[in-house]
Amino acid sequence: QVQLVESGGGLVQAGGSLRLSCAASGSIFSVKDMGWFRQAPGKQREPVAVISSGGSTNYAESVKGRFTISTDYAKNTVYLQMNSLKPEDTAVYYCNYKRNYSTINYWGKGTLVTVSS
């Protein structure tokens, strides 16, 4: 069993900041990477930022320079610092976890981020 619990979402004005957290528990081992995805109303879920177990990061072009992903693998926690938020960042943000040598994606239930103009 794997549990991913996101927190930190909310309502913020454009230009503001939020920090999301994802606490992972249960059968967390052989981590390939952890990351954040988002899904806006009427749109498909898309990757936002991913960090590998070795610390390599990848970001969606739309968030580069504004969002920063970090992790404390000792605590099985991943963070997403979001600065200079835009209304188009409004979405449900989901935490994701992948294991090495596995095609299974584990997901949290999501946390809503709303950016007002």
C-alpha positions, 0 to 999 in steps of 0.5 A: 500500500502506498499513500500520497497526501498532498497539502498546501493548496488554496486561493492566491492572487496572481503574482503570489506564491504557494508551497505544496507538500506531498507526504508519502507513506507505506511501501515506499522503496526503490524510488525512481522519481517523484513529481507533481502533475496538474489537471485544469478543468476540461483538460488532461492531466499534465506533468509539472515537475519531476525529481529523480532519486538522484536529484535530477529535475525536469519542469514543464516549459510553462513553469520553468523559472517560477516553480521549484521541486525539492524533496526530502527522501529521508522523510519521503516528502516532496515539495513544490514551491510555486512563485509568480503564480498565474491564473493559468496555473489554476488546477488540481495538483497531484503528487506522483510516485514511481518505482524503478522497474515498474510501470505503476504510477501512484497518485495522491488525491490532489490539492486544488490551487486557484489563482485569481486575476 
